[in-house]
Amino acid sequence: ERVKTCEQGRSAAGEPIGTKACSEATWDDLRRHAIFPADRAKRERVRQTTPLGEDLEGWLYLHEGADGTVSEFFFADAAPGSPATLRQSKDGETVLEMVQTQRKITKE
């Protein structure tokens, strides 16, 4: 079984930036991609409101990279698969933020 993901960059005002990029991977590929060393990661149950829904329950993973970058991944129980939100910060400043704005499940 494979999953197809598409990404479209957007400005703070919501305007598209660049071109939409799509890729495919197996669930095992995605699972391996999300393995973090236990001594530099933790997780906790939280609730977040995202464009996918209000007050979503799920897991928040926090990972500190060797370079000091802190990554936060929120996996919503109601939206299995890739994280609903991803934020990376370094020295207290956000350097990357990705938010799923919609999900579409299709059968091919």
N, CA, C and O atoms as CSV, one atom per row, in Angstrom:
chain,resi,resn,atom,element,x,y,z
A,1,GLU,N,N,0.839,-1.175,0.000
A,1,GLU,CA,C,0.000,0.000,0.000
A,1,GLU,C,C,0.885,1.239,0.000
A,1,GLU,O,O,1.902,1.286,0.691
A,2,ARG,N,N,0.490,2.242,-0.781
A,2,ARG,CA,C,1.280,3.466,-0.930
A,2,ARG,C,C,0.424,4.675,-0.574
A,2,ARG,O,O,-0.805,4.626,-0.613
A,3,VAL,N,N,1.104,5.752,-0.229
A,3,VAL,CA,C,0.427,7.010,0.053
A,3,VAL,C,C,1.010,8.070,-0.867
A,3,VAL,O,O,2.217,8.108,-1.105
A,4,LYS,N,N,0.146,8.923,-1.378
A,4,LYS,CA,C,0.582,10.020,-2.233
A,4,LYS,C,C,0.370,11.310,-1.442
A,4,LYS,O,O,-0.718,11.542,-0.914
A,5,THR,N,N,1.388,12.135,-1.360
A,5,THR,CA,C,1.265,13.426,-0.694
A,5,THR,C,C,1.605,14.527,-1.685
A,5,THR,O,O,2.474,14.370,-2.543
A,6,CYS,N,N,0.906,15.636,-1.549
A,6,CYS,CA,C,1.169,16.803,-2.386
A,6,CYS,C,C,1.369,17.998,-1.470
A,6,CYS,O,O,0.680,18.143,-0.460
A,7,GLU,N,N,2.313,18.846,-1.828
A,7,GLU,CA,C,2.628,20.033,-1.045
A,7,GLU,C,C,2.548,21.258,-1.926
A,7,GLU,O,O,2.948,21.236,-3.090
A,8,GLN,N,N,2.023,22.329,-1.351
A,8,GLN,CA,C,1.953,23.618,-2.030
A,8,GLN,C,C,2.344,24.682,-1.029
A,8,GLN,O,O,1.652,24.883,-0.031
A,9,GLY,N,N,3.436,25.359,-1.282
A,9,GLY,CA,C,3.848,26.441,-0.398
A,9,GLY,C,C,2.863,27.592,-0.467
A,9,GLY,O,O,2.272,27.856,-1.515
A,10,ARG,N,N,2.689,28.286,0.670
A,10,ARG,CA,C,1.795,29.441,0.730
A,10,ARG,C,C,2.442,30.544,1.551
A,10,ARG,O,O,3.175,30.280,2.504
A,11,SER,N,N,2.167,31.754,1.175
A,11,SER,CA,C,2.659,32.908,1.926
A,11,SER,C,C,1.830,33.047,3.204
A,11,SER,O,O,0.840,32.339,3.388
A,12,ALA,N,N,2.238,33.958,4.080
A,12,ALA,CA,C,1.475,34.220,5.302
A,12,ALA,C,C,0.056,34.673,4.971
A,12,ALA,O,O,-0.858,34.474,5.771
A,13,ALA,N,N,-0.135,35.277,3.806
A,13,ALA,CA,C,-1.460,35.723,3.376
A,13,ALA,C,C,-2.260,34.607,2.702
A,13,ALA,O,O,-3.412,34.813,2.321
A,14,GLY,N,N,-1.652,33.425,2.553
A,14,GLY,CA,C,-2.348,32.291,1.952
A,14,GLY,C,C,-2.214,32.167,0.456
A,14,GLY,O,O,-2.858,31.313,-0.154
A,15,GLU,N,N,-1.387,33.004,-0.152
A,15,GLU,CA,C,-1.182,32.942,-1.601
A,15,GLU,C,C,-0.207,31.826,-1.955
A,15,GLU,O,O,0.792,31.641,-1.261
A,16,PRO,N,N,-0.484,31.073,-3.035
A,16,PRO,CA,C,0.439,30.005,-3.434
A,16,PRO,C,C,1.833,30.538,-3.767
A,16,PRO,O,O,1.987,31.604,-4.362
A,17,ILE,N,N,2.844,29.761,-3.363
A,17,ILE,CA,C,4.240,30.063,-3.678
A,17,ILE,C,C,4.802,28.855,-4.416
A,17,ILE,O,O,4.673,27.727,-3.940
A,18,GLY,N,N,5.412,29.070,-5.551
A,18,GLY,CA,C,6.017,27.964,-6.297
A,18,GLY,C,C,4.965,27.039,-6.885
A,18,GLY,O,O,3.793,27.395,-7.009
A,19,THR,N,N,5.413,25.846,-7.243
A,19,THR,CA,C,4.508,24.880,-7.858
A,19,THR,C,C,4.192,23.757,-6.879
A,19,THR,O,O,4.970,23.462,-5.971
A,20,LYS,N,N,3.054,23.148,-7.080
A,20,LYS,CA,C,2.628,22.020,-6.265
A,20,LYS,C,C,3.521,20.826,-6.586
A,20,LYS,O,O,3.767,20.526,-7.754
A,21,ALA,N,N,4.009,20.141,-5.538
A,21,ALA,CA,C,4.872,18.974,-5.715
A,21,ALA,C,C,4.216,17.763,-5.064
A,21,ALA,O,O,3.762,17.838,-3.922
A,22,CYS,N,N,4.165,16.655,-5.784
A,22,CYS,CA,C,3.567,15.428,-5.266
A,22,CYS,C,C,4.608,14.311,-5.254
A,22,CYS,O,O,5.510,14.271,-6.092
A,23,SER,N,N,4.463,13.405,-4.289
A,23,SER,CA,C,5.362,12.255,-4.215
A,23,SER,C,C,4.599,11.074,-3.634
A,23,SER,O,O,3.548,11.240,-3.014
A,24,GLU,N,N,5.140,9.886,-3.842
A,24,GLU,CA,C,4.542,8.665,-3.310
A,24,GLU,C,C,5.553,7.926,-2.454
A,24,GLU,O,O,6.758,7.993,-2.696
A,25,ALA,N,N,5.047,7.217,-1.444
A,25,ALA,CA,C,5.900,6.415,-0.568
A,25,ALA,C,C,5.064,5.286,0.011
A,25,ALA,O,O,3.835,5.348,0.028
A,26,THR,N,N,5.746,4.257,0.485
A,26,THR,CA,C,5.036,3.194,1.197
A,26,THR,C,C,4.876,3.627,2.653
A,26,THR,O,O,5.588,4.514,3.125
A,27,TRP,N,N,3.949,3.004,3.351
A,27,TRP,CA,C,3.765,3.315,4.770
A,27,TRP,C,C,5.035,2.971,5.547
A,27,TRP,O,O,5.384,3.672,6.497
A,28,ASP,N,N,5.731,1.899,5.155
A,28,ASP,CA,C,6.986,1.557,5.828
A,28,ASP,C,C,8.039,2.647,5.625
A,28,ASP,O,O,8.783,2.962,6.554
A,29,ASP,N,N,8.110,3.232,4.411
A,29,ASP,CA,C,9.042,4.336,4.166
A,29,ASP,C,C,8.748,5.494,5.110
A,29,ASP,O,O,9.661,6.068,5.703
A,30,LEU,N,N,7.478,5.832,5.246
A,30,LEU,CA,C,7.094,6.952,6.117
A,30,LEU,C,C,7.398,6.642,7.576
A,30,LEU,O,O,7.854,7.514,8.315
A,31,ARG,N,N,7.152,5.417,7.989
A,31,ARG,CA,C,7.408,5.024,9.377
A,31,ARG,C,C,8.903,5.141,9.692
A,31,ARG,O,O,9.276,5.666,10.741
A,32,ARG,N,N,9.755,4.654,8.789
A,32,ARG,CA,C,11.208,4.743,8.985
A,32,ARG,C,C,11.673,6.195,9.018
A,32,ARG,O,O,12.603,6.539,9.747
A,33,HIS,N,N,11.029,7.037,8.234
A,33,HIS,CA,C,11.373,8.458,8.162
A,33,HIS,C,C,11.129,9.162,9.511
A,33,HIS,O,O,11.759,10.178,9.804
A,34,ALA,N,N,10.226,8.626,10.314
A,34,ALA,CA,C,9.816,9.284,11.559
A,34,ALA,C,C,10.386,8.615,12.808
A,34,ALA,O,O,9.778,8.692,13.876
A,35,ILE,N,N,11.530,7.966,12.695
A,35,ILE,CA,C,12.164,7.337,13.860
A,35,ILE,C,C,13.162,8.330,14.465
A,35,ILE,O,O,14.032,8.857,13.772
A,36,PHE,N,N,13.018,8.572,15.763
A,36,PHE,CA,C,13.890,9.510,16.460
A,36,PHE,C,C,14.609,8.790,17.589
A,36,PHE,O,O,14.036,7.885,18.195
A,37,PRO,N,N,15.855,9.166,17.891
A,37,PRO,CA,C,16.560,8.582,19.038
A,37,PRO,C,C,15.794,8.903,20.332
A,37,PRO,O,O,15.424,10.054,20.562
A,38,ALA,N,N,15.559,7.897,21.166
A,38,ALA,CA,C,14.759,8.068,22.382
A,38,ALA,C,C,15.337,9.097,23.338
A,38,ALA,O,O,14.585,9.756,24.055
A,39,ASP,N,N,16.653,9.250,23.365
A,39,ASP,CA,C,17.252,10.193,24.306
A,39,ASP,C,C,17.103,11.653,23.875
A,39,ASP,O,O,17.436,12.555,24.644
A,40,ARG,N,N,16.603,11.903,22.647
A,40,ARG,CA,C,16.422,13.271,22.174
A,40,ARG,C,C,14.985,13.543,21.741
A,40,ARG,O,O,14.713,14.510,21.030
A,41,ALA,N,N,14.064,12.675,22.180
A,41,ALA,CA,C,12.666,12.828,21.778
A,41,ALA,C,C,11.739,12.530,22.949
A,41,ALA,O,O,12.072,11.759,23.849
A,42,LYS,N,N,10.578,13.156,22.914
A,42,LYS,CA,C,9.535,12.834,23.882
A,42,LYS,C,C,8.193,13.032,23.200
A,42,LYS,O,O,8.107,13.662,22.145
A,43,ARG,N,N,7.157,12.496,23.803
A,43,ARG,CA,C,5.824,12.670,23.235
A,43,ARG,C,C,4.823,12.838,24.360
A,43,ARG,O,O,5.040,12.404,25.492
A,44,GLU,N,N,3.709,13.487,24.009
A,44,GLU,CA,C,2.649,13.691,24.984
A,44,GLU,C,C,1.317,13.792,24.256
A,44,GLU,O,O,1.259,14.176,23.088
A,45,ARG,N,N,0.242,13.439,24.967
A,45,ARG,CA,C,-1.106,13.560,24.424
A,45,ARG,C,C,-1.532,15.018,24.555
A,45,ARG,O,O,-1.382,15.622,25.618
A,46,VAL,N,N,-2.068,15.584,23.465
A,46,VAL,CA,C,-2.499,16.980,23.463
A,46,VAL,C,C,-3.763,17.117,22.613
A,46,VAL,O,O,-4.191,16.180,21.939
A,47,ARG,N,N,-4.337,18.304,22.670
A,47,ARG,CA,C,-5.439,18.690,21.783
A,47,ARG,C,C,-4.992,19.935,21.037
A,47,ARG,O,O,-4.425,20.852,21.632
A,48,GLN,N,N,-5.248,19.968,19.726
A,48,GLN,CA,C,-4.911,21.137,18.921
A,48,GLN,C,C,-6.038,21.419,17.944
A,48,GLN,O,O,-6.745,20.511,17.508
A,49,THR,N,N,-6.190,22.677,17.612
A,49,THR,CA,C,-7.111,23.079,16.557
A,49,THR,C,C,-6.270,23.390,15.328
A,49,THR,O,O,-5.336,24.190,15.385
A,50,THR,N,N,-6.613,22.744,14.214
A,50,THR,CA,C,-5.903,22.942,12.954
A,50,THR,C,C,-6.946,23.125,11.857
A,50,THR,O,O,-8.138,22.974,12.126
A,51,PRO,N,N,-6.541,23.444,10.634
A,51,PRO,CA,C,-7.515,23.521,9.542
A,51,PRO,C,C,-8.251,22.192,9.300
A,51,PRO,O,O,-9.294,22.177,8.647
A,52,LEU,N,N,-7.713,21.080,9.824
A,52,LEU,CA,C,-8.381,19.783,9.664
A,52,LEU,C,C,-9.514,19.594,10.667
A,52,LEU,O,O,-10.336,18.693,10.499
A,53,GLY,N,N,-9.574,20.426,11.709
A,53,GLY,CA,C,-10.650,20.303,12.689
A,53,GLY,C,C,-10.338,21.020,13.987
A,53,GLY,O,O,-9.194,21.377,14.272
A,54,GLU,N,N,-11.389,21.220,14.763
A,54,GLU,CA,C,-11.241,21.887,16.056
A,54,GLU,C,C,-11.027,20.869,17.155
A,54,GLU,O,O,-11.629,19.795,17.147
A,55,ASP,N,N,-10.177,21.206,18.091
A,55,ASP,CA,C,-9.957,20.411,19.293
A,55,ASP,C,C,-9.627,18.946,18.969
A,55,ASP,O,O,-10.195,18.024,19.554
A,56,LEU,N,N,-8.699,18.759,18.027
A,56,LEU,CA,C,-8.281,17.412,17.646
A,56,LEU,C,C,-7.381,16.824,18.725
A,56,LEU,O,O,-6.489,17.501,19.236
A,57,GLU,N,N,-7.614,15.583,19.062
A,57,GLU,CA,C,-6.777,14.886,20.031
A,57,GLU,C,C,-5.711,14.108,19.277
A,57,GLU,O,O,-5.967,13.586,18.192
A,58,GLY,N,N,-4.509,14.031,19.854
A,58,GLY,CA,C,-3.452,13.271,19.195
A,58,GLY,C,C,-2.149,13.326,19.967
A,58,GLY,O,O,-2.109,13.731,21.129
A,59,TRP,N,N,-1.081,12.909,19.294
A,59,TRP,CA,C,0.258,12.867,19.890
A,59,TRP,C,C,1.082,14.029,19.376
A,59,TRP,O,O,1.101,14.311,18.178
A,60,LEU,N,N,1.766,14.706,20.298
A,60,LEU,CA,C,2.739,15.729,19.957
A,60,LEU,C,C,4.114,15.160,20.256
A,60,LEU,O,O,4.430,14.838,21.401
A,61,TYR,N,N,4.927,15.039,19.221
A,61,TYR,CA,C,6.308,14.549,19.361
A,61,TYR,C,C,7.233,15.753,19.327
A,61,TYR,O,O,7.104,16.622,18.465
A,62,LEU,N,N,8.155,15.798,20.259
A,62,LEU,CA,C,9.176,16.842,20.312
A,62,LEU,C,C,10.529,16.178,20.121
A,62,LEU,O,O,10.858,15.215,20.812
A,63,HIS,N,N,11.310,16.693,19.184
A,63,HIS,CA,C,12.613,16.111,18.881
A,63,HIS,C,C,13.645,17.220,18.811
A,63,HIS,O,O,13.454,18.208,18.102
A,64,GLU,N,N,14.746,17.062,19.551
A,64,GLU,CA,C,15.833,18.025,19.485
A,64,GLU,C,C,16.963,17.440,18.654
A,64,GLU,O,O,17.537,16.410,19.006
A,65,GLY,N,N,17.276,18.103,17.549
A,65,GLY,CA,C,18.338,17.654,16.667
A,65,GLY,C,C,19.707,17.960,17.236
A,65,GLY,O,O,19.845,18.768,18.155
A,66,ALA,N,N,20.717,17.310,16.685
A,66,ALA,CA,C,22.096,17.509,17.142
A,66,ALA,C,C,22.539,18.959,16.989
A,66,ALA,O,O,23.424,19.414,17.714
A,67,ASP,N,N,21.930,19.697,16.045
A,67,ASP,CA,C,22.301,21.102,15.819
A,67,ASP,C,C,21.482,22.076,16.664
A,67,ASP,O,O,21.613,23.290,16.508
A,68,GLY,N,N,20.634,21.552,17.564
A,68,GLY,CA,C,19.829,22.409,18.423
A,68,GLY,C,C,18.461,22.753,17.858
A,68,GLY,O,O,17.677,23.439,18.514
A,69,THR,N,N,18.162,22.289,16.650
A,69,THR,CA,C,16.839,22.524,16.072
A,69,THR,C,C,15.814,21.672,16.812
A,69,THR,O,O,16.012,20.473,17.009
A,70,VAL,N,N,14.722,22.302,17.218
A,70,VAL,CA,C,13.641,21.594,17.899
A,70,VAL,C,C,12.491,21.431,16.911
A,70,VAL,O,O,12.018,22.406,16.328
A,71,SER,N,N,12.049,20.189,16.729
A,71,SER,CA,C,10.939,19.883,15.827
A,71,SER,C,C,9.750,19.400,16.634
A,71,SER,O,O,9.898,18.589,17.548
A,72,GLU,N,N,8.562,19.905,16.292
A,72,GLU,CA,C,7.306,19.489,16.918
A,72,GLU,C,C,6.406,18.921,15.828
A,72,GLU,O,O,6.102,19.601,14.847
A,73,PHE,N,N,5.988,17.688,16.002
A,73,PHE,CA,C,5.108,17.014,15.049
A,73,PHE,C,C,3.813,16.666,15.770
A,73,PHE,O,O,3.844,15.970,16.785
A,74,PHE,N,N,2.669,17.140,15.262
A,74,PHE,CA,C,1.377,16.782,15.846
A,74,PHE,C,C,0.672,15.812,14.921
A,74,PHE,O,O,0.371,16.135,13.771
A,75,PHE,N,N,0.406,14.600,15.444
A,75,PHE,CA,C,-0.301,13.561,14.711
A,75,PHE,C,C,-1.704,13.446,15.295
A,75,PHE,O,O,-1.872,12.975,16.420
A,76,ALA,N,N,-2.703,13.869,14.545
A,76,ALA,CA,C,-4.090,13.843,15.003
A,76,ALA,C,C,-4.662,12.440,14.861
A,76,ALA,O,O,-4.507,11.800,13.822
A,77,ASP,N,N,-5.327,11.966,15.917
A,77,ASP,CA,C,-5.945,10.638,15.863
A,77,ASP,C,C,-6.955,10.531,14.719
A,77,ASP,O,O,-7.072,9.481,14.087
A,78,ALA,N,N,-7.683,11.622,14.454
A,78,ALA,CA,C,-8.730,11.615,13.435
A,78,ALA,C,C,-8.181,11.714,12.012
A,78,ALA,O,O,-8.936,11.584,11.048
A,79,ALA,N,N,-6.876,11.941,11.875
A,79,ALA,CA,C,-6.263,12.093,10.550
A,79,ALA,C,C,-4.969,11.292,10.507
A,79,ALA,O,O,-3.883,11.872,10.511
A,80,PRO,N,N,-5.073,9.951,10.467
A,80,PRO,CA,C,-3.862,9.125,10.491
A,80,PRO,C,C,-2.964,9.380,9.280
A,80,PRO,O,O,-3.429,9.749,8.202
A,81,GLY,N,N,-1.672,9.174,9.492
A,81,GLY,CA,C,-0.709,9.364,8.410
A,81,GLY,C,C,0.270,10.452,8.764
A,81,GLY,O,O,0.818,10.472,9.866
A,82,SER,N,N,0.491,11.348,7.843
A,82,SER,CA,C,1.475,12.411,8.054
A,82,SER,C,C,0.994,13.390,9.125
A,82,SER,O,O,-0.200,13.456,9.414
A,83,PRO,N,N,1.926,14.154,9.717
A,83,PRO,CA,C,1.523,15.058,10.792
A,83,PRO,C,C,0.573,16.153,10.305
A,83,PRO,O,O,0.696,16.647,9.184
A,84,ALA,N,N,-0.374,16.519,11.168
A,84,ALA,CA,C,-1.291,17.620,10.860
A,84,ALA,C,C,-0.548,18.946,10.910
A,84,ALA,O,O,-0.852,19.864,10.148
A,85,THR,N,N,0.434,19.045,11.816
A,85,THR,CA,C,1.283,20.233,11.887
A,85,THR,C,C,2.725,19.822,12.129
A,85,THR,O,O,2.998,18.788,12.739
A,86,LEU,N,N,3.633,20.640,11.647
A,86,LEU,CA,C,5.075,20.466,11.875
A,86,LEU,C,C,5.665,21.847,12.069
A,86,LEU,O,O,5.478,22.734,11.237
A,87,ARG,N,N,6.370,22.025,13.159
A,87,ARG,CA,C,7.064,23.289,13.416
A,87,ARG,C,C,8.504,22.984,13.795
A,87,ARG,O,O,8.772,22.063,14.566
A,88,GLN,N,N,9.421,23.758,13.253
A,88,GLN,CA,C,10.826,23.645,13.630
A,88,GLN,C,C,11.305,25.011,14.089
A,88,GLN,O,O,10.996,26.035,13.480
A,89,SER,N,N,12.070,25.005,15.182
A,89,SER,CA,C,12.618,26.258,15.690
A,89,SER,C,C,14.076,26.058,16.067
A,89,SER,O,O,14.523,24.953,16.374
A,90,LYS,N,N,14.793,27.160,16.033
A,90,LYS,CA,C,16.194,27.158,16.444
A,90,LYS,C,C,16.449,28.479,17.160
A,90,LYS,O,O,16.089,29.550,16.672
A,91,ASP,N,N,17.072,28.380,18.320
A,91,ASP,CA,C,17.354,29.556,19.140
A,91,ASP,C,C,16.081,30.369,19.398
A,91,ASP,O,O,16.118,31.599,19.428
A,92,GLY,N,N,14.953,29.669,19.585
A,92,GLY,CA,C,13.694,30.328,19.908
A,92,GLY,C,C,12.942,30.930,18.737
A,92,GLY,O,O,11.857,31.478,18.927
A,93,GLU,N,N,13.483,30.845,17.538
A,93,GLU,CA,C,12.847,31.407,16.340
A,93,GLU,C,C,12.291,30.291,15.463
A,93,GLU,O,O,12.978,29.297,15.226
A,94,THR,N,N,11.064,30.438,14.979
A,94,THR,CA,C,10.488,29.472,14.054
A,94,THR,C,C,11.200,29.576,12.716
A,94,THR,O,O,11.286,30.656,12.132
A,95,VAL,N,N,11.716,28.438,12.229
A,95,VAL,CA,C,12.417,28.428,10.942
A,95,VAL,C,C,11.609,27.692,9.870
A,95,VAL,O,O,11.869,27.851,8.678
A,96,LEU,N,N,10.627,26.887,10.294
A,96,LEU,CA,C,9.781,26.152,9.352
A,96,LEU,C,C,8.457,25.858,10.024
A,96,LEU,O,O,8.414,25.468,11.191
A,97,GLU,N,N,7.379,26.048,9.284
A,97,GLU,CA,C,6.062,25.666,9.769
A,97,GLU,C,C,5.269,25.093,8.605
A,97,GLU,O,O,5.134,25.721,7.555
A,98,MET,N,N,4.745,23.886,8.811
A,98,MET,CA,C,3.915,23.239,7.803
A,98,MET,C,C,2.601,22.848,8.468
A,98,MET,O,O,2.591,22.285,9.563
A,99,VAL,N,N,1.493,23.151,7.796
A,99,VAL,CA,C,0.169,22.850,8.331
A,99,VAL,C,C,-0.661,22.229,7.214
A,99,VAL,O,O,-0.773,22.791,6.124
A,100,GLN,N,N,-1.242,21.064,7.496
A,100,GLN,CA,C,-2.157,20.472,6.522
A,100,GLN,C,C,-3.429,21.301,6.515
A,100,GLN,O,O,-4.003,21.581,7.567
A,101,THR,N,N,-3.860,21.689,5.339
A,101,THR,CA,C,-5.086,22.459,5.226
A,101,THR,C,C,-6.252,21.620,4.743
A,101,THR,O,O,-7.411,21.994,4.925
A,102,GLN,N,N,-5.950,20.493,4.129
A,102,GLN,CA,C,-7.008,19.588,3.697
A,102,GLN,C,C,-6.438,18.195,3.477
A,102,GLN,O,O,-5.235,18.011,3.288
A,103,ARG,N,N,-7.336,17.228,3.508
A,103,ARG,CA,C,-6.961,15.830,3.226
A,103,ARG,C,C,-7.994,15.279,2.272
A,103,ARG,O,O,-9.185,15.573,2.383
A,104,LYS,N,N,-7.530,14.482,1.337
A,104,LYS,CA,C,-8.447,13.818,0.417
A,104,LYS,C,C,-7.968,12.398,0.264
A,104,LYS,O,O,-6.824,12.154,-0.118
A,105,ILE,N,N,-8.839,11.468,0.560
A,105,ILE,CA,C,-8.513,10.052,0.401
A,105,ILE,C,C,-9.172,9.564,-0.866
A,105,ILE,O,O,-10.385,9.681,-1.039
A,106,THR,N,N,-8.352,9.011,-1.758
A,106,THR,CA,C,-8.875,8.531,-3.035
A,106,THR,C,C,-8.480,7.071,-3.213
A,106,THR,O,O,-7.490,6.605,-2.648
A,107,LYS,N,N,-9.252,6.378,-3.987
A,107,LYS,CA,C,-8.941,4.998,-4.363
A,107,LYS,C,C,-8.592,5.004,-5.835
A,107,LYS,O,O,-9.326,5.540,-6.665
A,108,GLU,N,N,-7.450,4.394,-6.145
A,108,GLU,CA,C,-7.039,4.357,-7.560
A,108,GLU,C,C,-7.153,2.963,-8.098
A,108,GLU,O,O,-6.854,2.727,-9.268
